[in-house]
Amino acid sequence: MNRIKVVNDPADLVPILRAVDSDIKKTLFQDVAQNWLTEKQIQAKYGAEGVEAIRFFEKMKLVETKWQTGTQPDGRPVPEKAYHAFYGSFHINASSPILEISDVLRIAMMAEDDYRKVEERIHEMVGDQGMFAGDVADELKVTQTTLKALVKRSGRLDFRGHRIIRFEE
């Protein structure tokens, strides 16, 4: 099946751009577009960075999952989660003021160390209970689009309605 991801919100560009921002992510995404891969297979081929990438893809809903039967070293069957690319193509149809789109692109390309500082601040701000996105944007003094781009880039944060929460698998 060839599904098309329609991108109407400029902040939704962030996960697409981040999905191919390293050689490992790009190659892994190409691999899961062709085949179903388990976390064990990803770990063996791509290491810890590959496992982190597949979790990011899952959070961003870029991959679908299914359970299949694998085997333990002693030969016993064990359920394993397998991953496959959810979309075959992207259709981008987004309009945005130049300042907002430039913020979105800046966040997507921000150096990892700089981004981690902002992400950690938001992570601590929202705590275990989450926090209303408007309050987070006000405290950070950023637009809603900028905040959405920051959260979309994160593997540790997510939106639930109008709240930002800590992401749990």
Backbone bond lengths (Angstrom), bond angles and torsions (degrees), N, CA, C in turn:
res aa  C-N    CA-C-N  psi(-1)  N-CA   C-N-CA  omega(-1)  CA-C   N-CA-C  phi
1 M - - - 1.440 - - 1.535 108.45 -
2 N 1.311 116.76 135.94 1.453 121.96 -178.82 1.527 109.55 -110.52
3 R 1.331 116.53 92.00 1.458 121.32 179.19 1.517 109.90 -84.96
4 I 1.333 115.67 150.55 1.458 121.56 179.65 1.520 108.48 -116.53
5 K 1.314 117.14 125.83 1.462 122.29 175.66 1.521 107.29 -87.33
6 V 1.327 117.01 120.23 1.455 122.27 178.27 1.526 107.90 -95.75
7 V 1.306 115.92 123.70 1.460 122.12 -178.91 1.523 108.16 -107.05
8 N 1.331 116.49 110.47 1.458 122.15 178.20 1.525 112.17 -107.09
9 D 1.316 116.81 -22.92 1.459 122.41 -177.52 1.526 108.94 -102.75
10 P 1.324 118.57 126.44 1.470 120.49 -179.05 1.529 113.41 -55.08
11 A 1.329 118.60 -33.52 1.462 120.91 179.89 1.524 111.61 -64.75
12 D 1.333 117.72 -23.26 1.467 120.76 178.13 1.526 112.58 -72.25
13 L 1.330 117.60 -8.11 1.462 120.55 174.05 1.532 111.20 -71.13
14 V 1.331 116.66 -28.09 1.465 120.99 -175.46 1.527 112.07 -57.04
15 P 1.354 120.05 -52.80 1.463 117.88 -179.20 1.530 112.90 -62.81
16 I 1.319 117.10 -33.01 1.467 119.29 179.12 1.521 110.20 -66.05
17 L 1.326 116.04 -45.40 1.461 120.06 178.69 1.524 111.58 -66.76
18 R 1.332 117.12 -38.52 1.468 120.93 -179.52 1.535 111.93 -73.11
19 A 1.313 117.64 -20.21 1.469 120.77 -179.96 1.520 111.79 -69.08
20 V 1.309 117.10 -17.03 1.481 119.98 -178.01 1.526 111.28 -130.60
21 D 1.339 117.66 28.72 1.463 119.91 -176.21 1.523 114.52 -86.42
22 S 1.327 117.58 0.57 1.465 121.34 173.27 1.525 107.95 -141.58
23 D 1.313 115.93 160.27 1.465 119.85 179.67 1.526 111.22 -61.07
24 I 1.333 116.61 -39.74 1.467 120.01 -178.75 1.524 110.39 -64.99
25 K 1.344 117.61 -47.07 1.460 120.23 179.38 1.523 111.10 -61.31
26 K 1.313 116.28 -44.17 1.461 119.84 -178.27 1.528 110.63 -62.60
27 T 1.333 116.78 -47.40 1.467 120.80 -178.99 1.527 110.77 -66.14
28 L 1.335 116.95 -41.43 1.464 120.60 177.96 1.523 110.83 -62.00
29 F 1.339 116.99 -44.06 1.461 119.47 179.88 1.527 110.49 -62.57
30 Q 1.330 117.30 -39.71 1.464 120.54 176.84 1.525 110.53 -64.14
31 D 1.334 116.42 -39.52 1.467 121.25 178.49 1.533 111.67 -62.33
32 V 1.337 116.87 -47.68 1.465 118.65 -178.20 1.526 111.90 -74.23
33 A 1.318 117.35 -14.24 1.464 119.87 173.03 1.526 110.28 -73.74
34 Q 1.325 116.31 -26.51 1.467 121.72 -178.01 1.519 113.39 -96.29
35 N 1.352 117.85 -33.40 1.463 122.09 -171.00 1.519 111.20 -140.51
36 W 1.326 115.40 159.00 1.453 121.54 168.67 1.522 106.79 -82.73
37 L 1.349 117.77 127.61 1.464 122.11 178.98 1.520 109.79 -125.57
38 T 1.330 115.99 140.55 1.463 120.64 175.98 1.526 108.96 -88.83
39 E 1.328 115.44 164.28 1.459 120.02 178.11 1.528 110.58 -60.90
40 K 1.333 116.41 -35.92 1.466 120.08 178.89 1.533 110.42 -63.34
41 Q 1.323 117.29 -42.99 1.466 121.09 177.78 1.527 110.85 -65.00
42 I 1.323 116.31 -40.19 1.464 120.65 179.23 1.526 109.86 -65.31
43 Q 1.334 116.75 -43.70 1.467 121.29 178.35 1.525 110.45 -59.52
44 A 1.334 116.84 -44.67 1.460 120.55 -178.27 1.532 112.29 -64.96
45 K 1.331 116.80 -38.35 1.466 120.31 -175.20 1.529 113.35 -88.73
46 Y 1.343 116.89 -36.60 1.469 120.54 -172.15 1.525 114.34 -116.93
47 G 1.335 118.01 -10.09 1.459 120.85 179.00 1.516 112.82 76.15
48 A 1.325 115.37 -162.78 1.459 121.83 -176.63 1.531 111.85 -62.99
49 E 1.327 117.82 -35.70 1.469 120.34 179.34 1.532 110.71 -63.93
50 G 1.326 116.77 -35.45 1.458 120.53 177.00 1.516 112.51 -66.78
51 V 1.341 116.58 -41.10 1.466 121.02 178.55 1.525 109.82 -64.69
52 E 1.333 117.20 -42.98 1.468 120.91 177.00 1.530 110.42 -62.57
53 A 1.323 117.05 -39.87 1.467 121.24 -179.97 1.526 111.23 -65.12
54 I 1.339 117.67 -43.12 1.471 118.99 -178.04 1.527 110.40 -67.10
55 R 1.313 117.35 -32.65 1.466 120.07 176.02 1.528 110.65 -68.01
56 F 1.330 116.39 -37.97 1.468 120.38 175.52 1.524 109.62 -63.78
57 F 1.336 117.71 -44.53 1.468 121.02 178.32 1.527 110.73 -59.58
58 E 1.347 115.54 -39.88 1.462 119.43 -179.96 1.528 110.71 -66.31
59 K 1.330 116.84 -44.00 1.468 120.08 178.61 1.522 110.98 -60.59
60 M 1.315 116.97 -38.39 1.461 121.99 -178.37 1.526 112.58 -82.78
61 K 1.330 115.62 0.83 1.468 122.00 179.95 1.532 111.80 59.93
62 L 1.331 115.26 36.40 1.464 121.17 175.58 1.528 110.94 -91.42
63 V 1.348 116.68 -13.33 1.462 121.09 177.50 1.521 109.29 -127.88
64 E 1.314 115.15 153.12 1.459 121.27 171.46 1.519 107.24 -105.55
65 T 1.317 116.58 161.54 1.459 120.14 -178.21 1.518 110.61 -129.24
66 K 1.308 114.07 157.60 1.457 120.74 171.53 1.521 107.10 -151.57
67 W 1.311 115.72 157.55 1.458 121.21 177.33 1.519 108.14 -96.49
68 Q 1.315 114.81 134.62 1.468 120.05 176.12 1.523 108.08 -135.96
69 T 1.309 115.78 166.16 1.454 120.56 -177.09 1.518 110.35 -91.26
70 G 1.333 114.49 125.39 1.461 121.87 173.66 1.518 108.24 -114.04
71 T 1.314 116.62 -173.11 1.461 119.26 178.91 1.516 110.02 -130.38
72 Q 1.327 115.06 144.25 1.459 121.90 174.93 1.522 107.66 -81.19
73 P 1.344 118.06 166.76 1.472 120.23 178.87 1.528 113.95 -55.76
74 D 1.338 117.14 -28.99 1.467 119.73 179.84 1.537 112.11 -86.14
75 G 1.325 117.83 4.32 1.461 121.82 175.83 1.518 115.42 93.95
76 R 1.316 117.48 -5.95 1.464 120.11 -179.88 1.529 109.93 -74.53
77 P 1.336 116.81 143.61 1.476 119.60 177.77 1.527 111.31 -71.87
78 V 1.319 115.33 146.63 1.461 121.52 178.62 1.533 107.65 -145.58
79 P 1.345 117.66 139.41 1.467 118.83 177.80 1.531 110.72 -71.82
80 E 1.334 116.01 138.43 1.457 121.76 177.89 1.524 108.97 -131.65
81 K 1.307 115.47 139.67 1.459 120.71 177.47 1.535 107.54 -82.59
82 A 1.330 115.75 131.60 1.460 121.56 178.20 1.522 108.86 -115.95
83 Y 1.327 116.02 151.15 1.465 122.62 -174.68 1.520 111.06 -122.67
84 H 1.329 115.15 146.50 1.464 121.94 177.15 1.524 107.58 -149.62
85 A 1.323 117.25 144.55 1.466 120.91 179.53 1.520 110.16 -58.56
86 F 1.312 116.23 134.11 1.457 121.60 -177.77 1.523 111.65 -82.27
87 Y 1.327 116.63 -33.72 1.467 121.14 -176.10 1.513 111.40 -114.01
88 G 1.325 115.14 143.52 1.457 121.19 174.42 1.511 112.35 -94.24
89 S 1.337 116.09 -19.53 1.467 119.61 179.15 1.526 109.97 -159.85
90 F 1.316 115.26 167.23 1.459 122.81 179.35 1.516 109.32 -122.56
91 H 1.317 115.48 139.85 1.461 121.37 174.14 1.525 106.00 -117.94
92 I 1.332 116.24 113.40 1.459 120.83 -175.99 1.519 109.06 -102.15
93 N 1.331 115.08 119.59 1.448 122.43 -178.25 1.525 107.52 -139.51
94 A 1.319 116.12 73.36 1.460 119.85 -174.47 1.519 110.64 -126.75
95 S 1.311 115.00 135.99 1.464 121.35 173.82 1.517 107.73 -115.11
96 S 1.326 115.91 142.59 1.448 119.49 -177.60 1.522 109.56 -158.98
97 P 1.336 116.27 148.21 1.464 118.00 171.42 1.531 109.33 -60.68
98 I 1.301 117.34 147.59 1.464 122.40 -175.06 1.528 111.80 -57.26
99 L 1.323 118.10 -36.80 1.463 119.93 180.00 1.522 111.76 -66.67
100 E 1.324 117.13 -38.26 1.465 119.31 179.84 1.516 111.46 -71.74
101 I 1.321 117.95 -43.34 1.475 119.13 -179.78 1.523 110.34 -66.15
102 S 1.325 116.77 -34.46 1.467 118.31 177.77 1.527 110.53 -67.37
103 D 1.351 117.56 -35.40 1.473 120.16 174.96 1.523 111.16 -64.96
104 V 1.326 116.59 -42.79 1.470 120.98 179.50 1.531 110.04 -60.46
105 L 1.317 116.97 -47.41 1.469 120.30 -179.72 1.526 111.31 -67.05
106 R 1.327 117.86 -36.62 1.466 121.27 177.52 1.523 110.25 -62.63
107 I 1.317 116.63 -42.85 1.466 120.62 179.46 1.526 110.61 -65.77
108 A 1.311 117.21 -41.65 1.465 120.34 179.16 1.520 111.69 -61.72
109 M 1.328 117.26 -33.66 1.469 121.28 -176.09 1.536 113.65 -102.97
110 M 1.319 117.06 3.71 1.462 121.84 -178.19 1.528 110.71 -59.08
111 A 1.331 116.29 142.24 1.464 121.21 176.77 1.529 109.36 -57.54
112 E 1.315 116.12 142.78 1.460 121.78 -175.40 1.524 112.38 -57.19
113 D 1.342 117.88 -43.17 1.469 120.43 -179.62 1.528 111.52 -62.55
114 D 1.330 117.14 -42.78 1.460 121.19 179.23 1.529 110.59 -64.64
115 Y 1.331 115.33 -42.03 1.465 118.74 -179.71 1.525 110.91 -65.70
116 R 1.320 117.78 -42.07 1.478 121.39 -178.18 1.524 111.65 -57.62
117 K 1.338 117.52 -36.09 1.468 121.01 178.61 1.530 110.48 -63.90
118 V 1.327 116.91 -45.27 1.466 121.24 179.69 1.531 109.71 -67.22
119 E 1.325 116.09 -44.62 1.459 120.38 179.76 1.525 110.85 -59.79
120 E 1.322 117.29 -43.32 1.464 121.12 -179.90 1.524 110.66 -63.16
121 R 1.317 116.70 -40.02 1.475 120.60 178.48 1.528 110.56 -61.34
122 I 1.326 116.62 -45.31 1.471 120.16 179.09 1.523 110.17 -66.52
123 H 1.324 116.59 -42.19 1.465 122.01 -179.63 1.524 110.55 -57.17
124 E 1.321 116.94 -45.19 1.462 120.31 178.95 1.525 111.35 -70.04
125 M 1.336 116.27 -37.78 1.458 121.38 -179.53 1.527 111.73 -59.99
126 V 1.340 117.37 -45.06 1.463 120.41 -174.12 1.523 112.39 -77.24
127 G 1.326 117.45 -24.03 1.463 120.59 177.69 1.516 113.02 58.89
128 D 1.307 116.07 -163.82 1.466 121.58 -177.61 1.521 112.71 -75.72
129 Q 1.325 117.32 -23.09 1.464 121.50 -175.56 1.517 114.07 -92.58
130 G 1.334 117.96 -11.94 1.447 120.75 -175.72 1.519 110.74 83.43
131 M 1.328 115.31 173.25 1.461 119.95 -176.44 1.517 109.08 -152.07
132 F 1.305 116.97 145.20 1.452 122.78 178.06 1.535 109.22 -59.29
133 A 1.318 117.29 130.27 1.466 122.36 -175.22 1.524 112.04 -59.02
134 G 1.319 117.87 -37.13 1.461 120.67 179.15 1.516 112.14 -61.88
135 D 1.340 116.43 -38.27 1.464 120.44 178.29 1.527 111.15 -67.82
136 V 1.325 117.19 -38.67 1.464 121.18 178.05 1.535 109.62 -65.25
137 A 1.330 116.84 -45.39 1.467 120.85 179.01 1.524 110.69 -60.67
138 D 1.331 116.76 -41.93 1.464 120.28 178.95 1.528 111.08 -63.20
139 E 1.324 116.13 -44.31 1.460 119.91 -178.27 1.534 111.55 -66.70
140 L 1.336 117.32 -36.45 1.461 121.02 178.71 1.530 112.45 -83.20
141 K 1.342 115.72 -12.93 1.466 122.51 -176.74 1.531 111.48 59.21
142 V 1.357 114.61 50.96 1.465 121.80 177.68 1.523 108.99 -129.63
143 T 1.330 116.15 163.88 1.460 120.82 177.30 1.526 109.55 -76.13
144 Q 1.327 115.72 164.20 1.462 120.72 176.41 1.529 110.84 -60.91
145 T 1.329 117.10 -38.80 1.468 120.74 179.26 1.524 110.74 -64.01
146 T 1.324 117.25 -42.78 1.462 121.33 178.39 1.520 110.41 -63.32
147 L 1.337 117.08 -44.41 1.457 120.52 178.83 1.525 110.90 -62.45
148 K 1.315 116.11 -43.07 1.465 119.67 179.19 1.526 110.69 -60.72
149 A 1.336 117.15 -40.73 1.469 121.04 178.18 1.526 110.63 -64.56
150 L 1.332 117.60 -41.28 1.468 120.85 178.10 1.523 111.18 -60.87
151 V 1.328 116.90 -44.69 1.462 120.78 -178.98 1.523 111.11 -70.52
152 K 1.335 117.49 -38.62 1.474 120.90 179.50 1.525 111.26 -62.78
153 R 1.327 117.51 -30.59 1.462 120.59 179.91 1.525 111.66 -74.48
154 S 1.307 117.45 -24.36 1.457 122.53 -172.04 1.523 113.56 -77.79
155 G 1.305 115.29 141.87 1.453 121.33 169.61 1.521 111.32 -91.43
156 R 1.346 116.84 -5.93 1.461 122.25 -175.56 1.520 113.75 -110.32
157 L 1.333 117.53 -9.41 1.465 121.73 -176.63 1.518 109.72 -126.52
158 D 1.333 115.93 155.30 1.453 120.09 178.83 1.524 108.92 -155.39
159 F 1.323 115.36 163.12 1.463 121.54 174.42 1.514 109.33 -97.67
160 R 1.325 116.21 138.03 1.459 123.64 168.11 1.511 104.76 -128.00
161 G 1.310 115.51 98.59 1.455 119.82 -174.57 1.518 109.09 67.10
162 H 1.333 116.15 -122.78 1.466 121.23 -179.97 1.522 112.15 -100.78
163 R 1.334 116.31 12.51 1.463 121.44 -179.66 1.524 109.77 -108.70
164 I 1.320 114.94 148.75 1.464 121.08 170.84 1.513 106.33 -101.61
165 I 1.317 115.83 129.88 1.462 121.00 -179.28 1.519 109.33 -126.66
166 R 1.306 115.37 166.16 1.456 121.08 171.20 1.524 107.09 -76.82
167 F 1.326 116.09 131.09 1.458 120.56 -177.23 1.516 111.10 -76.99
168 E 1.321 115.41 130.80 1.462 121.85 175.22 1.513 107.79 -124.94
169 E 1.320 115.80 139.48 1.463 119.59 -179.53 1.511 110.76 -67.22
